Amino acid sequence: MKRIRIFVAYDGTNYCGWQVQPNGVTIEEKLNKSLARLTGEEIRIIGASRTDSGVHALGNVAVFDTESSIPPERFAYALNQRLPEDIRVMKSEQVEETFHPRYAVSEKTYEYRISNVPIQLPTERLYSYFVYLPLDIEKMQKAAQLFIGEHDFAGFCSAKSQVQTTVRTIYRCEVEKMGHQICIRVTGSGFLYNMVRIIAGTLVEVGLGRREISVVEEAITKADRALAGPTAPPEGLTLIKIDYKGDTYEI
């Protein structure tokens, strides 16, 4: 038996998130079925990040155990012949049997993209949040710095979060203007359910002048969901990479 790690990229538009669900098609389900056809084994992959419905990824990570004789590095090519075009395994490799993608120490990086134009561009509607009013990028940048460090992010997660602690560490939180798009890039030790989308929604409110920076600071210090902004829509969010102490894959 060997443990194979795969780096997965996908367009989440047509899927009900990563995790297998009874009432919708998911990324995990597609990977499990493709692996079963490929190996003849009943395989259940373990994913690092269970992204939500409509959220995209360039570098999600998963592992599975197999007795197949297929060389580890060939799994990527073999799986891609069986997967739909909106899911791709970018790399496959053998890892230690004890490696667990969720419990190993890592840094996760997400990007949230905002299309800040008067009229929505059709080609961007599935991959960015359309905001037609002008955003104050400098205010957003100042507010973003407040998230850096170790905080109780109870005010920036969904009520569905079922975790032992809501304390997380953010290493970097940057807001960059790229033409007509604004990119919020967040790197942290881990994230709560909808945490990045609530951070993005809060920064958009700051950029629109609807929420003062002081209120954002209060939302963090008091861990109060009522003081934070709304949850931004899923289509703007992409999981960029998961870095295991320098051991990562990035497009």
MARGU-698136 format. One line per field, with one value per residue (C-alpha): residue number from 0; chain; x, y negated, z negated. Coordinates in steps of 0.2 Angstrom, whole numbers, always signed. Each point is the difference from the previous one (the first is absolute). Layout:
BEGIN
resi <- c(NUM | ...)
chain <- c(A | ...)
east <- c(X | ...)
north <- c(Y | ...)
up <- c(Z | ...)
***
This chain:
BEGIN
resi <- c(0 | 1 | 2 | 3 | 4 | 5 | 6 | 7 | 8 | 9 | 10 | 11 | 12 | 13 | 14 | 15 | 16 | 17 | 18 | 19 | 20 | 21 | 22 | 23 | 24 | 25 | 26 | 27 | 28 | 29 | 30 | 31 | 32 | 33 | 34 | 35 | 36 | 37 | 38 | 39 | 40 | 41 | 42 | 43 | 44 | 45 | 46 | 47 | 48 | 49 | 50 | 51 | 52 | 53 | 54 | 55 | 56 | 57 | 58 | 59 | 60 | 61 | 62 | 63 | 64 | 65 | 66 | 67 | 68 | 69 | 70 | 71 | 72 | 73 | 74 | 75 | 76 | 77 | 78 | 79 | 80 | 81 | 82 | 83 | 84 | 85 | 86 | 87 | 88 | 89 | 90 | 91 | 92 | 93 | 94 | 95 | 96 | 97 | 98 | 99 | 100 | 101 | 102 | 103 | 104 | 105 | 106 | 107 | 108 | 109 | 110 | 111 | 112 | 113 | 114 | 115 | 116 | 117 | 118 | 119 | 120 | 121 | 122 | 123 | 124 | 125 | 126 | 127 | 128 | 129 | 130 | 131 | 132 | 133 | 134 | 135 | 136 | 137 | 138 | 139 | 140 | 141 | 142 | 143 | 144 | 145 | 146 | 147 | 148 | 149 | 150 | 151 | 152 | 153 | 154 | 155 | 156 | 157 | 158 | 159 | 160 | 161 | 162 | 163 | 164 | 165 | 166 | 167 | 168 | 169 | 170 | 171 | 172 | 173 | 174 | 175 | 176 | 177 | 178 | 179 | 180 | 181 | 182 | 183 | 184 | 185 | 186 | 187 | 188 | 189 | 190 | 191 | 192 | 193 | 194 | 195 | 196 | 197 | 198 | 199 | 200 | 201 | 202 | 203 | 204 | 205 | 206 | 207 | 208 | 209 | 210 | 211 | 212 | 213 | 214 | 215 | 216 | 217 | 218 | 219 | 220 | 221 | 222 | 223 | 224 | 225 | 226 | 227 | 228 | 229 | 230 | 231 | 232 | 233 | 234 | 235 | 236 | 237 | 238 | 239 | 240 | 241 | 242 | 243 | 244 | 245 | 246 | 247 | 248 | 249 | 250)
chain <- c(A | A | A | A | A | A | A | A | A | A | A | A | A | A | A | A | A | A | A | A | A | A | A | A | A | A | A | A | A | A | A | A | A | A | A | A | A | A | A | A | A | A | A | A | A | A | A | A | A | A | A | A | A | A | A | A | A | A | A | A | A | A | A | A | A | A | A | A | A | A | A | A | A | A | A | A | A | A | A | A | A | A | A | A | A | A | A | A | A | A | A | A | A | A | A | A | A | A | A | A | A | A | A | A | A | A | A | A | A | A | A | A | A | A | A | A | A | A | A | A | A | A | A | A | A | A | A | A | A | A | A | A | A | A | A | A | A | A | A | A | A | A | A | A | A | A | A | A | A | A | A | A | A | A | A | A | A | A | A | A | A | A | A | A | A | A | A | A | A | A | A | A | A | A | A | A | A | A | A | A | A | A | A | A | A | A | A | A | A | A | A | A | A | A | A | A | A | A | A | A | A | A | A | A | A | A | A | A | A | A | A | A | A | A | A | A | A | A | A | A | A | A | A | A | A | A | A | A | A | A | A | A | A | A | A | A | A | A | A | A | A | A | A | A | A | A | A | A | A | A | A)
east <- c(+0 | +7 | -7 | -1 | -2 | -8 | -1 | -17 | -6 | -19 | -13 | -13 | -14 | -10 | +4 | -8 | +17 | +14 | -8 | -11 | -18 | -16 | -9 | +13 | +15 | +17 | +18 | +4 | -13 | +7 | +18 | -6 | -10 | +15 | +12 | -12 | +0 | +18 | +6 | -15 | +1 | -13 | +10 | -5 | +11 | +4 | +0 | +10 | -13 | -19 | -4 | -18 | -12 | +6 | +17 | +15 | +18 | +17 | +9 | -12 | +9 | -7 | +7 | -6 | +7 | +2 | +8 | +0 | +16 | -2 | +16 | -5 | +5 | -11 | -16 | -3 | +0 | -11 | -12 | -2 | -5 | -15 | -5 | -11 | +9 | -4 | +11 | +18 | +13 | +16 | +12 | +1 | +13 | +3 | +1 | +3 | -15 | -2 | -2 | -17 | -5 | -11 | +11 | +17 | +7 | -4 | -3 | -16 | -1 | -17 | -3 | -17 | -2 | -12 | -5 | -2 | -8 | -16 | -6 | +4 | +11 | -8 | +16 | +4 | -18 | +5 | +17 | -2 | -12 | -8 | +0 | -5 | +3 | +18 | +10 | +13 | +15 | +10 | -13 | -2 | +19 | +0 | -14 | +8 | +15 | -11 | -3 | +19 | +5 | -8 | -19 | -16 | -9 | -17 | -7 | +6 | -7 | -17 | -11 | +3 | +18 | +2 | +18 | +8 | +7 | -3 | +18 | +10 | +16 | +1 | +17 | -4 | -15 | +3 | -12 | +7 | -8 | +3 | -8 | -18 | +1 | +4 | +8 | +0 | +13 | +0 | +13 | -3 | +2 | -18 | -17 | -17 | -16 | -3 | +14 | +9 | -17 | -5 | +17 | -3 | -18 | +6 | +14 | -12 | -11 | +15 | +4 | -18 | +1 | -14 | +11 | +13 | +17 | -2 | -16 | +11 | +12 | -14 | -7 | +17 | +3 | -18 | -1 | -18 | -8 | -12 | +14 | +8 | -6 | -10 | +6 | +6 | -6 | +9 | +5 | +14 | +10 | +14 | +11 | +17 | +12 | +3 | +18 | +7 | +15 | +7 | -7 | -13 | -6 | -5 | -5)
north <- c(+0 | -17 | -18 | -11 | -19 | -10 | -19 | -4 | -15 | -2 | -12 | +1 | -8 | +17 | +8 | +0 | -2 | +12 | +12 | +15 | -5 | +10 | -13 | -7 | +4 | -4 | -1 | +14 | +11 | -2 | +4 | +16 | +7 | -4 | +9 | +15 | +2 | -2 | +12 | +11 | -4 | -9 | -16 | -14 | -15 | -12 | -18 | -14 | -14 | +3 | -14 | -6 | +0 | -11 | -2 | +3 | +7 | +0 | +11 | +9 | +16 | +18 | +17 | +18 | +17 | +13 | +17 | -5 | +3 | -17 | -10 | -15 | -13 | +7 | -1 | -18 | +5 | +15 | -9 | -15 | +12 | +5 | -17 | -13 | -15 | -12 | +11 | +4 | +9 | -11 | +11 | +17 | +7 | +13 | -6 | +7 | +11 | -11 | -16 | -8 | -15 | -8 | +3 | -3 | -18 | -11 | -17 | -3 | -14 | -6 | -13 | -10 | -9 | -15 | -7 | -19 | -6 | -9 | +14 | +18 | +9 | +17 | +9 | -4 | +3 | +18 | -5 | -17 | -10 | -14 | -17 | -14 | -14 | -7 | +8 | -10 | +12 | -10 | +2 | +19 | +2 | -8 | +10 | +16 | -2 | +2 | +18 | +4 | +10 | +12 | -4 | +8 | -1 | +5 | -16 | +5 | +18 | +8 | +7 | +17 | +0 | +15 | -2 | +2 | -18 | -15 | -7 | -1 | -8 | -11 | -3 | -11 | -10 | -10 | -10 | -4 | -9 | +9 | -10 | +0 | +14 | +0 | +15 | +4 | +13 | +8 | +13 | +8 | +16 | +5 | -8 | +2 | +3 | -15 | -9 | -7 | -5 | -10 | -8 | -5 | -6 | -10 | -8 | -4 | -9 | -10 | -4 | -6 | -11 | +9 | +7 | -10 | +8 | -2 | +11 | +14 | -1 | +1 | +15 | +9 | -5 | +4 | +16 | -7 | +6 | -14 | -13 | +9 | -2 | +12 | +16 | -4 | +12 | +16 | -3 | -12 | +12 | +11 | +11 | -4 | +12 | +10 | -1 | +14 | -9 | -4 | +16 | -6 | -1 | -17 | -3)
up <- c(+0 | +4 | -3 | +15 | -1 | +14 | +3 | +8 | +10 | +4 | +6 | -14 | +9 | +4 | -17 | -17 | -8 | -4 | -12 | +5 | -3 | +3 | +10 | +12 | +11 | -9 | +4 | -12 | +7 | +18 | -6 | -10 | +15 | +12 | -12 | -2 | +19 | +2 | -14 | -3 | -18 | -11 | -4 | -11 | +1 | -14 | +5 | -9 | +3 | +2 | +11 | +2 | +14 | +15 | -8 | +12 | -3 | +8 | -14 | -11 | -7 | -3 | -4 | +3 | -4 | +13 | +5 | +18 | +10 | +9 | -3 | -12 | +12 | +14 | -10 | +5 | +19 | -3 | -10 | +12 | +14 | -11 | -8 | +7 | +8 | -15 | -12 | +2 | -10 | +3 | -9 | -9 | -11 | -14 | -18 | -17 | -6 | -15 | +10 | -2 | +10 | -13 | -15 | +6 | -3 | +14 | +7 | +11 | +13 | +7 | +12 | +2 | +16 | +2 | +17 | -3 | +16 | +4 | +10 | -3 | +12 | +6 | +0 | -18 | -8 | -6 | -7 | -9 | -10 | +10 | -10 | +12 | -13 | -1 | -15 | -10 | +1 | -13 | -13 | +4 | -1 | -17 | -7 | +7 | -11 | -16 | +4 | -1 | -15 | -12 | -4 | -5 | +17 | -7 | +7 | +18 | +2 | +4 | -14 | +8 | -6 | -11 | -7 | -17 | +1 | +11 | -3 | +17 | +5 | +16 | +7 | +14 | +6 | +15 | +12 | +17 | +15 | +16 | +14 | -3 | -12 | -18 | -8 | -18 | -4 | -18 | -7 | -16 | -11 | +4 | +3 | -8 | +10 | +12 | -9 | +16 | +8 | -16 | +0 | +18 | -3 | -14 | +10 | +14 | -12 | -6 | +18 | +3 | -15 | -9 | -14 | -10 | -2 | -19 | +1 | +8 | -14 | -12 | +9 | -2 | -18 | -6 | +12 | +4 | +16 | +0 | +2 | +15 | +18 | +10 | +8 | +17 | +14 | +4 | +18 | -5 | -11 | +6 | -11 | +7 | -9 | -16 | -6 | -11 | -7 | +18 | +7 | +12 | +18 | +8 | +18)
***
